[in-house]
Amino acid sequence: MLLDNQVALVTGAASGIGRASAQLFAREGAKVVVADIRETKSLATVESIRASGNEAVFVRTDVGKMEEVKRLVDETVSNFGRLDVLYSNAAAYAMGSTTAVSEIDWDRTLDVCLKATWMLAHHAVPVMLDQGKGVIIVTGSNHAIRGYPDYAAYQAAKGGLLALTRSLAADYAPAIRANAILPGGVITDLWDEPTDEDLEIASRTTPLKRIGTPEEIAQVALFFASEMSSYVTGTHLLVDGGFNSMHLLEGHLHDPNARKYL
Ligand SMILES: NC(=O)c1ccc[n+]([C@@H]2O[C@H](COP(=O)([O-])OP(=O)(O)OC[C@H]3O[C@@H](n4cnc5c(N)ncnc54)[C@H](O)[C@@H]3O)[C@@H](O)[C@H]2O)c1
């Protein structure tokens, strides 16, 4: 049990990577706080964890709002007495180039995808420092390290997360470790149902010849959450089936079907 007697808070845990991580952390012994804006799906995550004999609670939270984030951290501590692993994973974004995206959409994307991690850490770090230890994990994206058309706000947010991860690592070491996961394409609720053609393009553009699963990202989150990564902080890991190691072939950049896997 890699997280025995620990308390983990996972945002965006109603589905996808967050749900798989919450479930895996619980199987490894953690008590889990499931945070999301979607109630029905979050309660299903909680039920699945309880059904396997582990502890979880749902705290409905819009991670783009400071007062809700503060309440989330407070309720985590009042429910379970401590906070060992903060996994800032939720995201929602507006597509568009710099000129196409509105100020409202820019602000909301930055709030949910970037400022949320600062707000979560702002409230969680003092709890972790009091305990003498803690771990922060952030879900970035390969958009953090590459530029693609029509993702101005999302890419700015994801790039900022890498810098914030380094700040958290520098400011709070040695008590707290902070690392980011940069997933490649993973089939989750973030996407519309992929077509056979989508999957074929993903297999052509990815050395491992397929799109990833939420569980494969969760395994890396467990590595960062646990003592398995005790000498790892302030860095990131691409979990992309090798996508970023391969030079894109002519034509892929202009193929709208390919773009969503980039
Ligand atoms: N799926 C991919 O291909 C992919 C690739 C790279 C990065 N990511 C990142 O992975 C993370 C998880 O996404 P996913 O793919 O599992 O998608 P998902 O849609 O399954 O999960 C995202 C969750 O965030 C929640 N959420 C949205 N806005 C919120 C808010 N304001 N407050 C609280 N919760 C909110 C959603 O309800 C949802 O449950 C995100 O940070 C995303 O940017 C995903």
PDBQT file of the ligand as one rigid body, heavy atoms in Angstrom, charges set to zero:
ROOT
HETATM    1  N1  LIG A 301      -7.777  13.832 -22.166  1.00  0.00    +0.000 N 
HETATM    2  C1  LIG A 301      -6.671  14.293 -22.760  1.00  0.00    +0.000 C 
HETATM    3  O1  LIG A 301      -6.370  13.952 -23.912  1.00  0.00    +0.000 OA
HETATM    4  C2  LIG A 301      -5.776  15.246 -22.015  1.00  0.00    +0.000 A 
HETATM    5  C3  LIG A 301      -4.545  15.586 -22.609  1.00  0.00    +0.000 A 
HETATM    6  C4  LIG A 301      -3.698  16.460 -21.939  1.00  0.00    +0.000 A 
HETATM    7  C5  LIG A 301      -4.086  16.967 -20.706  1.00  0.00    +0.000 A 
HETATM    8  N2  LIG A 301      -5.281  16.647 -20.168  1.00  0.00    +0.000 N 
HETATM    9  C6  LIG A 301      -5.630  17.220 -18.863  1.00  0.00    +0.000 C 
HETATM   10  O2  LIG A 301      -6.058  16.183 -18.004  1.00  0.00    +0.000 OA
HETATM   11  C7  LIG A 301      -6.850  16.761 -16.969  1.00  0.00    +0.000 C 
HETATM   12  C8  LIG A 301      -8.089  15.913 -16.721  1.00  0.00    +0.000 C 
HETATM   13  O3  LIG A 301      -8.902  15.940 -17.872  1.00  0.00    +0.000 OA
HETATM   14  P1  LIG A 301      -9.592  14.636 -18.462  1.00  0.00    +0.000 P 
HETATM   15  O4  LIG A 301      -8.998  14.379 -19.788  1.00  0.00    +0.000 OA
HETATM   16  O5  LIG A 301      -9.578  13.553 -17.428  1.00  0.00    +0.000 OA
HETATM   17  O6  LIG A 301     -11.063  15.172 -18.759  1.00  0.00    +0.000 OA
HETATM   18  P2  LIG A 301     -12.435  15.044 -17.969  1.00  0.00    +0.000 P 
HETATM   19  O7  LIG A 301     -13.387  15.930 -18.670  1.00  0.00    +0.000 OA
HETATM   20  O8  LIG A 301     -12.792  13.610 -17.818  1.00  0.00    +0.000 OA
HETATM   21  O9  LIG A 301     -12.067  15.616 -16.529  1.00  0.00    +0.000 OA
HETATM   22  C9  LIG A 301     -11.998  17.004 -16.236  1.00  0.00    +0.000 C 
HETATM   23  C10 LIG A 301     -12.858  17.231 -15.010  1.00  0.00    +0.000 C 
HETATM   24  O10 LIG A 301     -12.716  18.591 -14.587  1.00  0.00    +0.000 OA
HETATM   25  C11 LIG A 301     -13.981  18.983 -14.098  1.00  0.00    +0.000 C 
HETATM   26  N3  LIG A 301     -14.089  20.441 -14.071  1.00  0.00    +0.000 N 
HETATM   27  C12 LIG A 301     -14.225  21.288 -15.129  1.00  0.00    +0.000 A 
HETATM   28  N4  LIG A 301     -14.323  22.549 -14.675  1.00  0.00    +0.000 NA
HETATM   29  C13 LIG A 301     -14.249  22.494 -13.318  1.00  0.00    +0.000 A 
HETATM   30  C14 LIG A 301     -14.310  23.471 -12.302  1.00  0.00    +0.000 A 
HETATM   31  N5  LIG A 301     -14.454  24.777 -12.583  1.00  0.00    +0.000 N 
HETATM   32  N6  LIG A 301     -14.205  23.078 -11.011  1.00  0.00    +0.000 NA
HETATM   33  C15 LIG A 301     -14.062  21.752 -10.716  1.00  0.00    +0.000 A 
HETATM   34  N7  LIG A 301     -14.002  20.786 -11.641  1.00  0.00    +0.000 NA
HETATM   35  C16 LIG A 301     -14.101  21.154 -12.933  1.00  0.00    +0.000 A 
HETATM   36  C17 LIG A 301     -14.971  18.362 -15.061  1.00  0.00    +0.000 C 
HETATM   37  O11 LIG A 301     -16.276  18.308 -14.523  1.00  0.00    +0.000 OA
HETATM   38  C18 LIG A 301     -14.346  16.984 -15.278  1.00  0.00    +0.000 C 
HETATM   39  O12 LIG A 301     -14.852  16.031 -14.371  1.00  0.00    +0.000 OA
HETATM   40  C19 LIG A 301      -7.124  18.197 -17.402  1.00  0.00    +0.000 C 
HETATM   41  O13 LIG A 301      -6.251  19.053 -16.690  1.00  0.00    +0.000 OA
HETATM   42  C20 LIG A 301      -6.780  18.204 -18.881  1.00  0.00    +0.000 C 
HETATM   43  O14 LIG A 301      -6.366  19.483 -19.328  1.00  0.00    +0.000 OA
HETATM   44  C21 LIG A 301      -6.139  15.776 -20.800  1.00  0.00    +0.000 A 
ENDROOT
TORSDOF 0
